């Protein structure tokens, strides 16, 4: 998702809902990963706002995660990570997202008896 395109979030929400209704996914708790791109752009949505716009809290039958690039040194004054956009060219956020996905795919495979 592109976090700076607020208007397109309703389109992304509709596409997500359609994807979740697909017969191949409806009974399979496939984890969902979202890469938040361009969060550093002016007016970009925060990860919380992205979640709210997509109504991710309604997804209770599978794990989901918003990946974003977080350098180890990037921590705010209250101890939380600073939002940064994922970037396929630099790899920021990509490794984090793929590691999360691998962990959750392994977990869902074990719970379903797959190798």
N, CA, C and O atoms as CSV, one atom per row, in Angstrom:
chain,resi,resn,atom,element,x,y,z
A,1,UNK,N,N,0.836,-1.164,0.000
A,1,UNK,CA,C,0.000,0.000,0.000
A,1,UNK,C,C,0.882,1.229,0.000
A,1,UNK,O,O,1.981,1.207,0.555
A,2,UNK,N,N,0.429,2.266,-0.598
A,2,UNK,CA,C,1.176,3.514,-0.626
A,2,UNK,C,C,0.521,4.446,0.384
A,2,UNK,O,O,-0.588,4.937,0.173
A,3,UNK,N,N,1.223,4.677,1.473
A,3,UNK,CA,C,0.657,5.380,2.622
A,3,UNK,C,C,0.324,6.840,2.346
A,3,UNK,O,O,-0.457,7.434,3.089
A,4,UNK,N,N,0.886,7.429,1.314
A,4,UNK,CA,C,0.603,8.837,1.047
A,4,UNK,C,C,-0.603,9.028,0.124
A,4,UNK,O,O,-0.998,10.167,-0.126
A,5,UNK,N,N,-1.183,7.975,-0.374
A,5,UNK,CA,C,-2.361,8.076,-1.239
A,5,UNK,C,C,-3.620,7.752,-0.445
A,5,UNK,O,O,-4.151,6.644,-0.523
A,6,UNK,N,N,-4.085,8.725,0.313
A,6,UNK,CA,C,-5.247,8.533,1.180
A,6,UNK,C,C,-6.491,8.111,0.399
A,6,UNK,O,O,-7.242,7.243,0.845
A,7,UNK,N,N,-6.707,8.717,-0.753
A,7,UNK,CA,C,-7.915,8.428,-1.539
A,7,UNK,C,C,-7.905,6.983,-2.044
A,7,UNK,O,O,-8.959,6.353,-2.135
A,8,UNK,N,N,-6.738,6.463,-2.368
A,8,UNK,CA,C,-6.642,5.103,-2.898
A,8,UNK,C,C,-6.841,4.032,-1.821
A,8,UNK,O,O,-7.003,2.854,-2.140
A,9,UNK,N,N,-6.830,4.434,-0.564
A,9,UNK,CA,C,-6.998,3.447,0.504
A,9,UNK,C,C,-8.364,2.775,0.430
A,9,UNK,O,O,-8.481,1.600,0.776
A,10,UNK,N,N,-9.397,3.485,-0.011
A,10,UNK,CA,C,-10.718,2.844,-0.136
A,10,UNK,C,C,-10.685,1.792,-1.245
A,10,UNK,O,O,-11.356,0.766,-1.142
A,11,UNK,N,N,-9.915,2.037,-2.298
A,11,UNK,CA,C,-9.760,1.040,-3.361
A,11,UNK,C,C,-8.994,-0.163,-2.819
A,11,UNK,O,O,-9.364,-1.308,-3.076
A,12,UNK,N,N,-7.929,0.099,-2.070
A,12,UNK,CA,C,-7.148,-0.992,-1.479
A,12,UNK,C,C,-8.015,-1.805,-0.519
A,12,UNK,O,O,-7.907,-3.031,-0.475
A,13,UNK,N,N,-8.872,-1.133,0.248
A,13,UNK,CA,C,-9.769,-1.831,1.176
A,13,UNK,C,C,-10.724,-2.742,0.405
A,13,UNK,O,O,-10.939,-3.888,0.799
A,14,UNK,N,N,-11.289,-2.245,-0.675
A,14,UNK,CA,C,-12.202,-3.063,-1.489
A,14,UNK,C,C,-11.476,-4.261,-2.092
A,14,UNK,O,O,-12.019,-5.366,-2.118
A,15,UNK,N,N,-10.266,-4.053,-2.571
A,15,UNK,CA,C,-9.488,-5.155,-3.151
A,15,UNK,C,C,-9.123,-6.180,-2.089
A,15,UNK,O,O,-9.133,-7.381,-2.359
A,16,UNK,N,N,-8.803,-5.720,-0.888
A,16,UNK,CA,C,-8.500,-6.635,0.220
A,16,UNK,C,C,-9.725,-7.475,0.568
A,16,UNK,O,O,-9.620,-8.688,0.754
A,17,UNK,N,N,-10.881,-6.832,0.656
A,17,UNK,CA,C,-12.114,-7.564,0.964
A,17,UNK,C,C,-12.418,-8.606,-0.103
A,17,UNK,O,O,-12.836,-9.719,0.213
A,18,UNK,N,N,-12.210,-8.246,-1.367
A,18,UNK,CA,C,-12.426,-9.193,-2.468
A,18,UNK,C,C,-11.447,-10.359,-2.370
A,18,UNK,O,O,-11.831,-11.512,-2.565
A,19,UNK,N,N,-10.199,-10.064,-2.071
A,19,UNK,CA,C,-9.178,-11.101,-1.914
A,19,UNK,C,C,-9.562,-12.069,-0.792
A,19,UNK,O,O,-9.438,-13.283,-0.951
A,20,UNK,N,N,-10.021,-11.541,0.322
A,20,UNK,CA,C,-10.369,-12.387,1.471
A,20,UNK,C,C,-11.613,-13.246,1.214
A,20,UNK,O,O,-11.836,-14.239,1.906
A,21,UNK,N,N,-12.415,-12.863,0.224
A,21,UNK,CA,C,-13.591,-13.664,-0.149
A,21,UNK,C,C,-13.274,-14.719,-1.210
A,21,UNK,O,O,-14.139,-15.519,-1.566
A,22,UNK,N,N,-12.055,-14.726,-1.708
A,22,UNK,CA,C,-11.677,-15.666,-2.759
A,22,UNK,C,C,-11.790,-17.097,-2.222
A,22,UNK,O,O,-11.367,-17.360,-1.097
A,23,UNK,N,N,-12.349,-18.020,-3.003
A,23,UNK,CA,C,-12.538,-19.402,-2.550
A,23,UNK,C,C,-11.266,-20.096,-2.077
A,23,UNK,O,O,-11.315,-20.944,-1.186
A,24,UNK,N,N,-10.126,-19.739,-2.668
A,24,UNK,CA,C,-8.871,-20.378,-2.262
A,24,UNK,C,C,-8.375,-19.886,-0.902
A,24,UNK,O,O,-7.527,-20.533,-0.287
A,25,UNK,N,N,-8.886,-18.765,-0.432
A,25,UNK,CA,C,-8.413,-18.193,0.832
A,25,UNK,C,C,-9.442,-18.206,1.951
A,25,UNK,O,O,-9.088,-18.056,3.121
A,26,UNK,N,N,-10.680,-18.379,1.614
A,26,UNK,CA,C,-11.740,-18.198,2.602
A,26,UNK,C,C,-11.618,-19.144,3.801
A,26,UNK,O,O,-11.960,-18.761,4.919
A,27,UNK,N,N,-11.143,-20.360,3.587
A,27,UNK,CA,C,-11.016,-21.317,4.692
A,27,UNK,C,C,-9.562,-21.609,5.051
A,27,UNK,O,O,-9.283,-22.534,5.815
A,28,UNK,N,N,-8.646,-20.830,4.507
A,28,UNK,CA,C,-7.222,-21.002,4.810
A,28,UNK,C,C,-6.724,-19.754,5.516
A,28,UNK,O,O,-6.814,-18.663,4.954
A,29,UNK,N,N,-6.209,-19.878,6.715
A,29,UNK,CA,C,-5.752,-18.699,7.466
A,29,UNK,C,C,-4.372,-18.213,7.012
A,29,UNK,O,O,-3.436,-18.137,7.807
A,30,UNK,N,N,-4.264,-17.888,5.736
A,30,UNK,CA,C,-3.005,-17.416,5.175
A,30,UNK,C,C,-2.676,-16.056,5.796
A,30,UNK,O,O,-3.517,-15.158,5.781
A,31,UNK,N,N,-1.471,-15.891,6.339
A,31,UNK,CA,C,-1.110,-14.596,6.923
A,31,UNK,C,C,-1.033,-13.506,5.859
A,31,UNK,O,O,-0.714,-13.773,4.700
A,32,UNK,N,N,-1.327,-12.279,6.268
A,32,UNK,CA,C,-1.304,-11.140,5.357
A,32,UNK,C,C,-0.200,-10.178,5.763
A,32,UNK,O,O,-0.095,-9.798,6.929
A,33,UNK,N,N,0.611,-9.792,4.809
A,33,UNK,CA,C,1.668,-8.808,5.058
A,33,UNK,C,C,1.380,-7.587,4.195
A,33,UNK,O,O,1.064,-7.708,3.012
A,34,UNK,N,N,1.491,-6.425,4.796
A,34,UNK,CA,C,1.290,-5.166,4.095
A,34,UNK,C,C,2.605,-4.388,4.175
A,34,UNK,O,O,3.154,-4.202,5.261
A,35,UNK,N,N,3.103,-3.941,3.037
A,35,UNK,CA,C,4.301,-3.110,3.022
A,35,UNK,C,C,3.859,-1.656,2.887
A,35,UNK,O,O,3.250,-1.273,1.888
A,36,UNK,N,N,4.169,-0.856,3.897
A,36,UNK,CA,C,3.778,0.553,3.921
A,36,UNK,C,C,4.837,1.374,3.204
A,36,UNK,O,O,5.900,1.653,3.759
A,37,UNK,N,N,4.550,1.748,2.000
A,37,UNK,CA,C,5.487,2.522,1.183
A,37,UNK,C,C,5.198,4.019,1.298
A,37,UNK,O,O,4.061,4.432,1.531
A,38,UNK,N,N,6.220,4.795,1.135
A,38,UNK,CA,C,6.146,6.260,1.081
A,38,UNK,C,C,5.561,6.883,2.351
A,38,UNK,O,O,4.868,7.898,2.285
A,39,UNK,N,N,5.838,6.280,3.492
A,39,UNK,CA,C,5.370,6.857,4.748
A,39,UNK,C,C,6.107,8.145,5.085
A,39,UNK,O,O,5.653,8.917,5.930
A,40,UNK,N,N,7.238,8.383,4.433
A,40,UNK,CA,C,7.995,9.603,4.695
A,40,UNK,C,C,7.486,10.787,3.864
A,40,UNK,O,O,7.974,11.905,4.030
A,41,UNK,N,N,6.530,10.562,2.990
A,41,UNK,CA,C,5.976,11.635,2.169
A,41,UNK,C,C,5.045,12.512,3.002
A,41,UNK,O,O,4.425,12.047,3.959
A,42,UNK,N,N,4.959,13.760,2.632
A,42,UNK,CA,C,4.085,14.699,3.339
A,42,UNK,C,C,2.641,14.213,3.302
A,42,UNK,O,O,2.129,13.841,2.246
A,43,UNK,N,N,1.998,14.217,4.451
A,43,UNK,CA,C,0.591,13.827,4.531
A,43,UNK,C,C,0.336,12.334,4.533
A,43,UNK,O,O,-0.813,11.902,4.453
A,44,UNK,N,N,1.387,11.545,4.623
A,44,UNK,CA,C,1.226,10.088,4.596
A,44,UNK,C,C,0.512,9.602,5.857
A,44,UNK,O,O,0.632,10.196,6.929
A,45,UNK,N,N,-0.218,8.531,5.704
A,45,UNK,CA,C,-0.883,7.899,6.833
A,45,UNK,C,C,0.132,7.191,7.720
A,45,UNK,O,O,1.146,6.695,7.232
A,46,UNK,N,N,-0.135,7.144,9.006
A,46,UNK,CA,C,0.682,6.356,9.926
A,46,UNK,C,C,0.263,4.895,9.802
A,46,UNK,O,O,-0.781,4.615,9.213
A,47,UNK,N,N,1.038,3.958,10.334
A,47,UNK,CA,C,0.608,2.562,10.309
A,47,UNK,C,C,-0.760,2.363,10.966
A,47,UNK,O,O,-1.566,1.566,10.486
A,48,UNK,N,N,-1.024,3.074,12.051
A,48,UNK,CA,C,-2.332,2.964,12.724
A,48,UNK,C,C,-3.440,3.462,11.809
A,48,UNK,O,O,-4.495,2.836,11.712
A,49,UNK,N,N,-3.205,4.587,11.138
A,49,UNK,CA,C,-4.209,5.118,10.214
A,49,UNK,C,C,-4.424,4.176,9.035
A,49,UNK,O,O,-5.555,3.993,8.587
A,50,UNK,N,N,-3.340,3.574,8.526
A,50,UNK,CA,C,-3.482,2.580,7.445
A,50,UNK,C,C,-4.362,1.435,7.914
A,50,UNK,O,O,-5.263,1.000,7.196
A,51,UNK,N,N,-4.101,0.950,9.115
A,51,UNK,CA,C,-4.881,-0.148,9.681
A,51,UNK,C,C,-6.349,0.238,9.803
A,51,UNK,O,O,-7.236,-0.556,9.488
A,52,UNK,N,N,-6.599,1.454,10.258
A,52,UNK,CA,C,-7.979,1.921,10.408
A,52,UNK,C,C,-8.669,2.062,9.061
A,52,UNK,O,O,-9.822,1.660,8.907
A,53,UNK,N,N,-7.968,2.632,8.080
A,53,UNK,CA,C,-8.555,2.816,6.747
A,53,UNK,C,C,-8.910,1.482,6.093
A,53,UNK,O,O,-9.930,1.365,5.414
A,54,UNK,N,N,-8.057,0.478,6.306
A,54,UNK,CA,C,-8.298,-0.845,5.720
A,54,UNK,C,C,-9.188,-1.717,6.611
A,54,UNK,O,O,-9.577,-2.821,6.227
A,55,UNK,N,N,-9.505,-1.204,7.807
A,55,UNK,CA,C,-10.304,-1.938,8.793
A,55,UNK,C,C,-9.685,-3.303,9.097
A,55,UNK,O,O,-10.374,-4.322,9.129
A,56,UNK,N,N,-8.369,-3.297,9.318
A,56,UNK,CA,C,-7.658,-4.551,9.580
A,56,UNK,C,C,-8.090,-5.209,10.887
A,56,UNK,O,O,-7.973,-6.425,11.038
A,57,UNK,N,N,-8.584,-4.418,11.824
A,57,UNK,CA,C,-9.031,-5.006,13.100
A,57,UNK,C,C,-10.189,-5.986,12.896
A,57,UNK,O,O,-10.452,-6.816,13.767
A,58,UNK,N,N,-10.867,-5.901,11.783
A,58,UNK,CA,C,-11.964,-6.839,11.482
A,58,UNK,C,C,-11.450,-8.203,11.041
A,58,UNK,O,O,-12.204,-9.176,11.031
A,59,UNK,N,N,-10.179,-8.283,10.678
A,59,UNK,CA,C,-9.597,-9.555,10.242
A,59,UNK,C,C,-9.171,-10.327,11.483
A,59,UNK,O,O,-8.143,-10.030,12.092
A,60,UNK,N,N,-9.963,-11.306,11.843
A,60,UNK,CA,C,-9.684,-12.069,13.063
A,60,UNK,C,C,-9.370,-13.540,12.779
A,60,UNK,O,O,-9.046,-14.294,13.696
A,61,UNK,N,N,-9.464,-13.944,11.523
A,61,UNK,CA,C,-9.257,-15.354,11.187
A,61,UNK,C,C,-7.852,-15.664,10.682
A,61,UNK,O,O,-7.564,-16.800,10.304
A,62,UNK,N,N,-6.975,-14.660,10.672
A,62,UNK,CA,C,-5.609,-14.850,10.190
A,62,UNK,C,C,-4.741,-13.719,10.731
A,62,UNK,O,O,-5.238,-12.625,10.996
A,63,UNK,N,N,-3.437,-13.984,10.896
A,63,UNK,CA,C,-2.546,-12.918,11.350
A,63,UNK,C,C,-2.261,-11.930,10.213
A,63,UNK,O,O,-2.268,-12.295,9.037
A,64,UNK,N,N,-2.015,-10.690,10.587
A,64,UNK,CA,C,-1.623,-9.679,9.606
A,64,UNK,C,C,-0.584,-8.761,10.243
A,64,UNK,O,O,-0.481,-8.661,11.465
A,65,UNK,N,N,0.179,-8.095,9.382
A,65,UNK,CA,C,1.272,-7.255,9.858
A,65,UNK,C,C,1.546,-6.154,8.841
A,65,UNK,O,O,1.499,-6.394,7.635
A,66,UNK,N,N,1.831,-4.946,9.326
A,66,UNK,CA,C,2.251,-3.851,8.457
A,66,UNK,C,C,3.757,-3.712,8.609
A,66,UNK,O,O,4.250,-3.355,9.679
A,67,UNK,N,N,4.481,-3.993,7.542
A,67,UNK,CA,C,5.948,-3.893,7.567
A,67,UNK,C,C,6.357,-2.500,7.142
A,67,UNK,O,O,5.766,-1.899,6.245
A,68,UNK,N,N,7.373,-2.008,7.801
A,68,UNK,CA,C,7.928,-0.705,7.452
A,68,UNK,C,C,9.408,-0.753,7.774
A,68,UNK,O,O,9.825,-1.524,8.638
A,69,UNK,N,N,10.182,0.027,7.120
A,69,UNK,CA,C,11.621,0.037,7.362
A,69,UNK,C,C,11.947,0.704,8.682
A,69,UNK,O,O,11.608,1.870,8.885
A,70,UNK,N,N,12.589,-0.001,9.567
A,70,UNK,CA,C,12.933,0.556,10.870
A,70,UNK,C,C,14.409,0.329,11.169
A,70,UNK,O,O,14.784,-0.753,11.620
A,71,UNK,N,N,15.247,1.323,10.928
A,71,UNK,CA,C,16.645,1.148,11.300
A,71,UNK,C,C,16.750,0.916,12.800
A,71,UNK,O,O,15.954,1.462,13.564
A,72,UNK,N,N,17.708,0.122,13.228
A,72,UNK,CA,C,17.860,-0.209,14.647
A,72,UNK,C,C,18.004,1.031,15.511
A,72,UNK,O,O,17.589,1.023,16.669
A,73,UNK,N,N,18.583,2.094,14.975
A,73,UNK,CA,C,18.807,3.300,15.761
A,73,UNK,C,C,17.604,4.228,15.778
A,73,UNK,O,O,17.655,5.271,16.429
A,74,UNK,N,N,16.542,3.893,15.099
A,74,UNK,CA,C,15.400,4.783,14.987
A,74,UNK,C,C,14.366,4.483,16.070
A,74,UNK,O,O,13.504,3.621,15.901
A,75,UNK,N,N,14.464,5.205,17.179
A,75,UNK,CA,C,13.513,5.048,18.281
A,75,UNK,C,C,13.106,6.433,18.741
A,75,UNK,O,O,13.952,7.317,18.879
A,76,UNK,N,N,11.804,6.631,18.983
A,76,UNK,CA,C,11.330,7.941,19.404
A,76,UNK,C,C,11.558,8.143,20.896
A,76,UNK,O,O,12.024,7.240,21.591
A,77,UNK,N,N,11.227,9.327,21.378
A,77,UNK,CA,C,11.455,9.680,22.779
A,77,UNK,C,C,10.698,8.773,23.744
A,77,UNK,O,O,11.174,8.521,24.851
A,78,UNK,N,N,9.536,8.281,23.346
A,78,UNK,CA,C,8.763,7.415,24.246
A,78,UNK,C,C,9.121,5.937,24.086
A,78,UNK,O,O,8.444,5.072,24.641
A,79,UNK,N,N,10.184,5.645,23.327
A,79,UNK,CA,C,10.665,4.275,23.209
A,79,UNK,C,C,10.052,3.476,22.088
A,79,UNK,O,O,10.376,2.299,21.927
A,80,UNK,N,N,9.166,4.084,21.300
A,80,UNK,CA,C,8.563,3.356,20.188
A,80,UNK,C,C,9.369,3.612,18.921
A,80,UNK,O,O,10.080,4.611,18.809
A,81,UNK,N,N,9.245,2.706,17.984
A,81,UNK,CA,C,9.987,2.823,16.730
A,81,UNK,C,C,9.443,3.963,15.892
A,81,UNK,O,O,8.237,4.207,15.874
A,82,UNK,N,N,10.323,4.658,15.202
A,82,UNK,CA,C,9.923,5.736,14.303
A,82,UNK,C,C,9.358,5.137,13.019
A,82,UNK,O,O,9.948,4.206,12.471
A,83,UNK,N,N,8.232,5.647,12.526
A,83,UNK,CA,C,7.710,5.110,11.270
A,83,UNK,C,C,8.602,5.493,10.102
A,83,UNK,O,O,8.971,6.658,9.953
A,84,UNK,N,N,8.943,4.537,9.290
A,84,UNK,CA,C,9.700,4.750,8.067
A,84,UNK,C,C,9.028,3.896,7.006
A,84,UNK,O,O,8.392,2.889,7.319
A,85,UNK,N,N,9.169,4.295,5.772
A,85,UNK,CA,C,8.532,3.504,4.735
A,85,UNK,C,C,9.400,2.318,4.356
A,85,UNK,O,O,10.626,2.370,4.451
A,86,UNK,N,N,8.739,1.241,3.922
A,86,UNK,CA,C,9.493,0.117,3.387
A,86,UNK,C,C,10.008,0.535,2.016
A,86,UNK,O,O,9.402,1.363,1.335
A,87,UNK,N,N,11.125,-0.047,1.627
A,87,UNK,CA,C,11.754,0.366,0.382
A,87,UNK,C,C,12.419,-0.848,-0.245
A,87,UNK,O,O,13.399,-1.369,0.288
A,88,UNK,N,N,11.892,-1.297,-1.370
A,88,UNK,CA,C,12.428,-2.487,-2.025
A,88,UNK,C,C,13.830,-2.252,-2.583
A,88,UNK,O,O,14.607,-3.198,-2.707
A,89,UNK,N,N,14.161,-1.013,-2.919
A,89,UNK,CA,C,15.485,-0.726,-3.467
A,89,UNK,C,C,16.573,-0.812,-2.405
A,89,UNK,O,O,17.655,-1.337,-2.667
A,90,UNK,N,N,16.291,-0.295,-1.198
A,90,UNK,CA,C,17.295,-0.334,-0.128
A,90,UNK,C,C,17.122,-1.551,0.761
A,90,UNK,O,O,18.034,-1.916,1.503
A,91,UNK,N,N,15.951,-2.184,0.690
A,91,UNK,CA,C,15.672,-3.336,1.542
A,91,UNK,C,C,15.061,-2.967,2.877
A,91,UNK,O,O,14.732,-3.854,3.664
A,92,UNK,N,N,14.899,-1.676,3.158
A,92,UNK,CA,C,14.313,-1.246,4.429
A,92,UNK,C,C,12.900,-1.797,4.563
A,92,UNK,O,O,12.043,-1.545,3.715
A,93,UNK,N,N,12.665,-2.539,5.618
A,93,UNK,CA,C,11.342,-3.089,5.877
A,93,UNK,C,C,11.062,-4.403,5.174
A,93,UNK,O,O,10.201,-5.168,5.607
A,94,UNK,N,N,11.774,-4.670,4.102
A,94,UNK,CA,C,11.525,-5.892,3.330
A,94,UNK,C,C,11.943,-7.119,4.139
A,94,UNK,O,O,11.181,-8.079,4.250
A,95,UNK,N,N,13.146,-7.088,4.700
A,95,UNK,CA,C,13.608,-8.222,5.516
A,95,UNK,C,C,12.683,-8.448,6.703
A,95,UNK,O,O,12.308,-9.582,6.999
A,96,UNK,N,N,12.318,-7.363,7.380
A,96,UNK,CA,C,11.401,-7.463,8.528
A,96,UNK,C,C,10.099,-8.147,8.115
A,96,UNK,O,O,9.622,-9.061,8.789
A,97,UNK,N,N,9.537,-7.696,7.007
A,97,UNK,CA,C,8.271,-8.254,6.539
A,97,UNK,C,C,8.383,-9.712,6.146
A,97,UNK,O,O,7.516,-10.519,6.483
A,98,UNK,N,N,9.450,-10.056,5.434
A,98,UNK,CA,C,9.630,-11.442,5.002
A,98,UNK,C,C,9.911,-12.367,6.177
A,98,UNK,O,O,9.463,-13.514,6.185
A,99,UNK,N,N,10.657,-11.875,7.176
A,99,UNK,CA,C,10.896,-12.681,8.381
A,99,UNK,C,C,9.583,-12.943,9.114
A,99,UNK,O,O,9.323,-14.067,9.543
A,100,UNK,N,N,8.761,-11.910,9.258
A,100,UNK,CA,C,7.453,-12.079,9.906
A,100,UNK,C,C,6.611,-13.085,9.128
A,100,UNK,O,O,5.998,-13.975,9.716
A,101,UNK,N,N,6.584,-12.941,7.809
A,101,UNK,CA,C,5.788,-13.828,6.967
A,101,UNK,C,C,6.265,-15.277,7.080
A,101,UNK,O,O,5.453,-16.195,7.203
A,102,UNK,N,N,7.576,-15.478,7.039
A,102,UNK,CA,C,8.130,-16.837,7.155
A,102,UNK,C,C,7.753,-17.454,8.497
A,102,UNK,O,O,7.395,-18.631,8.555
A,103,UNK,N,N,7.827,-16.695,9.554
A,103,UNK,CA,C,7.466,-17.180,10.882
A,103,UNK,C,C,6.002,-17.593,10.939
A,103,UNK,O,O,5.663,-18.632,11.504
A,104,UNK,N,N,5.139,-16.776,10.352
A,104,UNK,CA,C,3.707,-17.067,10.416
A,104,UNK,C,C,3.256,-18.121,9.415
A,104,UNK,O,O,2.272,-18.820,9.660
A,105,UNK,N,N,3.947,-18.244,8.308
A,105,UNK,CA,C,3.632,-19.336,7.380
A,105,UNK,C,C,4.013,-20.649,8.017
A,105,UNK,O,O,3.263,-21.622,7.934
A,106,UNK,N,N,5.178,-20.691,8.658
A,106,UNK,CA,C,5.619,-21.909,9.354
A,106,UNK,C,C,4.629,-22.293,10.432
A,106,UNK,O,O,4.302,-23.469,10.590
A,107,UNK,N,N,4.142,-21.296,11.184
A,107,UNK,CA,C,3.173,-21.556,12.243
A,107,UNK,C,C,1.850,-22.056,11.699
A,107,UNK,O,O,1.253,-22.969,12.270
A,108,UNK,N,N,1.375,-21.464,10.589
A,108,UNK,CA,C,0.095,-21.906,10.038
A,108,UNK,C,C,0.227,-23.275,9.388
A,108,UNK,O,O,-0.728,-24.052,9.403
A,109,UNK,N,N,1.397,-23.592,8.811
A,109,UNK,CA,C,1.606,-24.918,8.233
A,109,UNK,C,C,1.574,-25.982,9.323
A,109,UNK,O,O,0.976,-27.043,9.144
A,110,UNK,N,N,2.222,-25.695,10.456
A,110,UNK,CA,C,2.240,-26.667,11.551
A,110,UNK,C,C,0.850,-26.895,12.105
A,110,UNK,O,O,0.481,-28.024,12.430
A,111,UNK,N,N,0.068,-25.811,12.214
A,111,UNK,CA,C,-1.269,-25.965,12.781
A,111,UNK,C,C,-2.204,-26.717,11.842
A,111,UNK,O,O,-3.212,-27.269,12.281
A,112,UNK,N,N,-1.875,-26.743,10.546
A,112,UNK,CA,C,-2.707,-27.456,9.585
A,112,UNK,C,C,-2.127,-28.795,9.192
A,112,UNK,O,O,-2.687,-29.488,8.343
A,113,UNK,N,N,-1.013,-29.171,9.798
A,113,UNK,CA,C,-0.417,-30.457,9.506
A,113,UNK,C,C,0.387,-30.519,8.224
A,113,UNK,O,O,0.666,-31.607,7.722
A,114,UNK,N,N,0.772,-29.346,7.676
A,114,UNK,CA,C,1.578,-29.314,6.455
A,114,UNK,C,C,3.045,-29.328,6.823
A,114,UNK,O,O,3.418,-28.932,7.927
A,115,UNK,N,N,3.886,-29.783,5.898
A,115,UNK,CA,C,5.333,-29.767,6.110
A,115,UNK,C,C,5.912,-28.442,5.718
A,115,UNK,O,O,7.122,-28.240,5.827
